[in-house]
Amino acid sequence: MPGKLAKFGSVIIIDIGEYFIGIPIPRDSLVSTSGIIKGEKSINELKREAEEAARDALERARRMSHAD
């Protein structure tokens, strides 16, 4: 098994009790997973939306902390 995992950057190990599960993570996971999920939006559009949502969430959190 270790020889097969050599091409991966790391492995996530999940202890199930009597055995474990190893999930190999590719060295360049973005390149390896590119195109797996098809969508109408580009990566740049998704990134912009995620950044905007993060800014909005941060602003809401700041407003809530000042509400006390």
C-alpha positions as CSV (number, residue, x, y, z in Angstrom):
1,M,0.0,0.0,0.0
2,P,2.7,2.6,0.8
3,G,4.1,2.4,-2.7
4,K,0.7,3.2,-4.2
5,L,0.4,6.2,-1.9
6,A,3.9,7.6,-2.9
7,K,2.3,9.7,-5.7
8,F,0.1,11.5,-3.2
9,G,1.1,14.5,-1.1
10,S,-0.5,13.2,2.1
11,V,-3.1,10.9,3.5
12,I,-5.9,11.6,5.9
13,I,-6.3,8.7,8.4
14,I,-9.7,8.1,10.0
15,D,-9.7,5.7,12.9
16,I,-12.9,3.7,12.9
17,G,-12.0,1.6,15.9
18,E,-11.1,-1.9,14.7
19,Y,-9.6,-0.5,11.4
20,F,-8.8,2.7,9.8
21,I,-9.6,4.4,6.5
22,G,-6.8,6.2,4.5
23,I,-7.9,8.9,2.1
24,P,-5.0,9.9,-0.2
25,I,-4.7,13.6,-1.0
26,P,-3.0,14.5,-4.3
27,R,0.0,16.8,-4.2
28,D,-1.8,19.4,-6.3
29,S,-5.5,18.8,-5.3
30,L,-6.8,21.7,-7.4
31,V,-5.3,20.3,-10.6
32,S,-6.3,16.8,-9.8
33,T,-9.9,17.7,-9.0
34,S,-10.4,20.4,-11.7
35,G,-13.5,19.6,-13.8
36,I,-15.0,17.0,-11.5
37,I,-18.0,19.1,-10.7
38,K,-19.5,20.9,-13.6
39,G,-21.2,24.2,-13.1
40,E,-22.4,27.2,-15.0
41,K,-20.1,29.6,-13.1
42,S,-16.4,30.0,-13.6
43,I,-13.8,29.5,-10.8
44,N,-13.3,33.3,-10.7
45,E,-17.1,33.9,-10.3
46,L,-17.3,31.4,-7.5
47,K,-14.2,32.8,-5.8
48,R,-15.6,36.4,-6.0
49,E,-19.0,35.2,-4.5
50,A,-17.2,33.3,-1.7
51,E,-15.1,36.3,-0.9
52,E,-18.2,38.6,-0.9
53,A,-20.1,36.2,1.4
54,A,-17.1,36.1,3.8
55,R,-17.0,39.9,3.9
56,D,-20.7,40.0,4.6
57,A,-20.4,37.4,7.3
58,L,-17.6,39.3,8.9
59,E,-19.5,42.6,8.8
60,R,-22.6,40.9,10.4
61,A,-20.4,39.5,13.1
62,R,-18.9,42.9,13.8
63,R,-22.3,44.5,14.0
64,M,-23.5,41.8,16.4
65,S,-20.5,42.2,18.7
66,H,-21.2,46.0,18.9
67,A,-24.9,45.4,19.7
68,D,-24.2,44.5,23.3
